[in-house]
Amino acid sequence: MSDESHENEPAAETPLRVFISVAEESADMHAAALVRAARSMRKRWEFRGLTGPRLRDLGVETVFDMASHAAMLAGVLGVVRRGMRAMKAVRADWEAHRPDVAVLLDSPELHLPLARVARRMNIPVLYYIAPQTWASRAYRNRKIAAVVDRLACILPFEEQYFRDNGVKAEFVGHPLFESLALQVPDETRVTALRESAPIVATTSSSATREASARPPLIALLPGSRKHVIRSIAPLQLETARLMAEKLGSLRVAVSAVSAERSSLIEEIVRASGVPAEIVINDNASLLTAADFVLVASGTATLHVAHYRKPMVVMYDAGRLMGLAFRLFGGRVIKTPHLSLVNILANERIVPEFMPLRPRPAEVAEAATAILTDARRCEAVMRRLDEVVRPIKESRASDRVCGLIEELAGAGPALSN
C-alpha cells in the first residue's frame, strides 16, 4: 500500500478517558445511567474508577472496589472508612492512567478531598449531585469553589445558589426520573396488593366506613440503610395501626430494597404485631397500588411524588442531631422545610415529622386527615405533579455527558 493511501486513512479516534467515582448505592445507579448514555454516543469513552456493583456490571474498570451492594448501604461512616483506603489507590492510578476528567458523584466526605487531589494534579473535576450546603454546612461552599471545575446540580434552585457562592454550577435535571421511566408496574402485582395485602382492622373504630368499601392500601417506605430502617419502620408500622383505629381497616405493604433488607424488615414487622406484606425491589407496583404513603425523608419523597401519591414524611435524625436542633434550631438547618418535595415547592405540600423522632399518634392524625378528605388528596397530588415536572423533563445523563466533553476539551482553563 502506498504512503499516499496511508495518509488518506482516518486517524484512530482518541478515547475520552473518564475517572468515575461512587461510594453509595444511589450514586452507583446514577453513574451507571451516565455510562450507558455516554456509550450510546459516537465518541469513544473509557471509564475506570471507584465502582459499585452496577458500574462493574457495565464493565467499568475498577481501581478500588467501593463495596458490595450491602456495604454501599452502610452510610457516611462506611464511605469514610473505605474512602481512606481508596485515596492511595486513586493517586497511584492517576499517575499511571491520567484521566481527561474526574467525575465524582455525591458523598462529599470522600469526594471533596479527592477533588483536592485532582486539582493538585491538574485534572478537571466535574462534581455530579451537589452537596446540600443550602440546608446545612454552608462552609463547604468555599471548598467546592476551590476544587471543583463544574458542578452538575440535580435540583433547579441549586444552580443559582451555588453560582452566588462562587461555584460554576449548572442544573442538569434529576437522574432518578430516568430510572423511574424504565420501571413498569406489574398490573397483576398491583391488583394483588390492593386485594390481598394483609388487613389491619379494629373493632373499636369510630369510623363510619361502608362495609363494602375497599380498605385503603398504605405503603411504608422505611429507607434502605439499616439504621434508618431500624429507627423508622417500627414508627411507620405503629402509625399504620393507629390509622386503622381511625379508619376501621386498611392494608399495609412495606418496601424493601433487597432480600437482605427484607429479612430485617420481616423481623420488625413480626415484633410490631402489625400484619404487612413485604415488597422487594418493586416500588413501581407498590406505589401504583398505594392509596397513601408513609415515607422516610430523602430522594424517596420524589419517587412517591412521581406516582402522584399523597404522603407523610417522617425521619429520626438521631439523638445528637435532635439535641443540636433543639439547642440551635435554624443555625443548624437553614431551610424552612426539611423534606425534599416541600423544599422544591417552597411550601408545605405534605406533612413532615423530622428531624426529631416522630410520634406515631401525631403522624396518624395528619395522614388520616388527608386520606379521608378527597379534595385535599387531589390537591396534594396535583401540587406534587407540578413540583416534579420540571425535574422530569431534563435528561440528566445526556447533559452531564455534554459537560464532561466540555471539560475534557477545555481542560484546566475552566478551573476557578
FENTAJO-V129330 format. One record per run of one state. SS is the DSSP state (@ for helix, = for strand, . for the rest). FROM is the first residue (numbers start at 0). LEN is the number of residues. If there is no record, write none. Layout:
# FENTAJO-V129330
SS FROM LEN
SS FROM LEN
This chain:
# FENTAJO-V129330
. 0 2
@ 2 6
. 8 7
= 15 6
. 21 3
@ 24 15
. 39 5
= 44 7
. 51 1
@ 52 5
. 57 3
= 60 5
. 65 5
@ 70 3
. 73 2
@ 75 21
. 96 4
= 100 5
. 105 2
@ 107 13
. 120 3
= 123 5
. 128 11
@ 139 8
. 147 2
= 149 4
. 153 4
@ 157 7
. 164 4
= 168 3
. 171 4
@ 175 6
. 181 5
@ 186 10
. 196 2
= 198 3
. 201 14
= 215 6
. 221 4
@ 225 22
. 247 1
= 248 8
. 256 2
@ 258 14
. 272 4
= 276 4
. 280 2
@ 282 7
. 289 2
= 291 5
. 296 3
@ 299 7
. 306 4
= 310 4
. 314 4
@ 318 13
. 331 8
@ 339 6
. 345 6
= 351 2
. 353 6
@ 359 12
. 371 2
@ 373 19
. 392 3
@ 395 19
. 414 2
